Amino acid sequence: MTYANAGVNARQIHDTHKLLARRLESTFATRKGKIGWPIFPIGHYAGLVDLGQGRVLSLHTDSVGTKVLVAQMMGKYDTIGIDCVAMCANDLICTGAEPFSFLDYIAMARSDHDIVEEVAIGLAKGAKEASMAIVGGETAIVPELLAENAKFDLVGFATGFCKKRDLILGDQVREDDVLVGVSSSGIHSNGLSLARRVLLKRYDLKETPSGLERSLGDELLEPTRIYVKPVMEIINEMDIHGLAHITGGGALLKLERVVGQAKLGADLDNLPEPPEIFQLIKRTGRIEDSEMYRTFNMGIGLVVVCPESEANRIIRTFRTHRQAAMRIGRVEKNQGIRINGKSLN
């Protein structure tokens, strides 16, 4: 079983993104010489626009994907709002920006006050954890746009701010920089299409498979970890060369967005044992290791790229915030992402 077999072809999506970027970047010229002039091509973790006087606005939008279907099957909606905030905020911080505001968009097949209330609980909780203000949003009733078995969809939009001189884009990455991996809280909000396709053929969501300490549904609904507070601390106090949110199509390949800016690569030669949920997916679907690491975070939700001299301080800072962190590899001269010397590309 592969992610493509489950209906999500990461390579095709990548090609679509490139096509969109080429078309949409033609709009950059409309802001030339004005406030809002884009200062970086489409394709990093966030859109970046110049506000003048050395200031940059960082913007990002994302959804929780098919995790909403798991919430629907479980009848539990109070955590996916946290995921929605996390997917936006965690990407913004990868540019060095501090997230500050958030908007939500909820599309529903029919109006359901109880679902909206539960989703709002999670949105508020996530925003507080990320130190963001939710300043508005939209709720749309669009029955014809949603599949018969889908009640709603959830999308977020967030903004962040930093000084231009403080941007972290990966261009400062150097050979032999250390890769510090920060633990995830579980599957987060990616790879759910493959996870559902594999696991729900064998298990009920209310069932607790061997190796897990709670039901499969509760495990899959564990909210995405929000890394904002410790990251803001390290970028304000330490020398950080790059930040990579391990999410979306590509998973650990997302490191290329960072080290690729310096035309370098990375070898992950000290990855921890993946949490049980990933081992369960692998066993049940008989999925190859390379496919697992290209699809899921495998226990590492964020990677910090830094000089050797900063690694221990960074690890201690994350542990102070009760987030496990460890050295997982190094930046290398040869481009591409490798696990124990074997290419992941």
Stockholm file with secondary structure:
# STOCKHOLM 1.0

chainA/1-345         MTYANAGVNARQIHDTHKLLARRLESTFATRKGKIGWPIFPIGHYAGLVDLGQGRVLSLHTDSVGTKVLVAQMMGKYDTIGIDCVAMCANDLICTGAEPFSFLDYIAMARSDHDIVEEVAIGLAKGAKEASMAIVGGETAIVPELLAENAKFDLVGFATGFCKKRDLILGDQVREDDVLVGVSSSGIHSNGLSLARRVLLKRYDLKETPSGLERSLGDELLEPTRIYVKPVMEIINEMDIHGLAHITGGGALLKLERVVGQAKLGADLDNLPEPPEIFQLIKRTGRIEDSEMYRTFNMGIGLVVVCPESEANRIIRTFRTHRQAAMRIGRVEKNQGIRINGKSLN
#=GR chainA/1-345 SS CCTTTTTCCHHHHHHHHHHHHHHHGGGGGGGTTSTTEECSCTTSSSEEEEEETTEEEEEEEEECTTHHHHHHHHTCCSSHHHHHHHHHHHHHGGGTCEEEEEEEEEEESSCCHHHHHHHHHHHHHHHHHTTCEEEEEEEEECGGGSCTTCCEEEEEEEEEEEEGGGCCCSTTCCTTCEEEEEECSSSTTSSHHHHHHHHTTTCCTTSCCTTCSSCHHHHHTCCCCCCHHHHHHHHHHSCCCEEEECCSTTGGGGGHHHHGGGTCEEEECCCCCCCHHHHHHHHHHTCCHHHHHHHSCTTEEEEEEECGGGHHHHHHHHHHTTCCEEEEEEEESSCEEEETTEECC
#=GC SS_cons         CCTTTTTCCHHHHHHHHHHHHHHHGGGGGGGTTSTTEECSCTTSSSEEEEEETTEEEEEEEEECTTHHHHHHHHTCCSSHHHHHHHHHHHHHGGGTCEEEEEEEEEEESSCCHHHHHHHHHHHHHHHHHTTCEEEEEEEEECGGGSCTTCCEEEEEEEEEEEEGGGCCCSTTCCTTCEEEEEECSSSTTSSHHHHHHHHTTTCCTTSCCTTCSSCHHHHHTCCCCCCHHHHHHHHHHSCCCEEEECCSTTGGGGGHHHHGGGTCEEEECCCCCCCHHHHHHHHHHTCCHHHHHHHSCTTEEEEEEECGGGHHHHHHHHHHTTCCEEEEEEEESSCEEEETTEECC
//
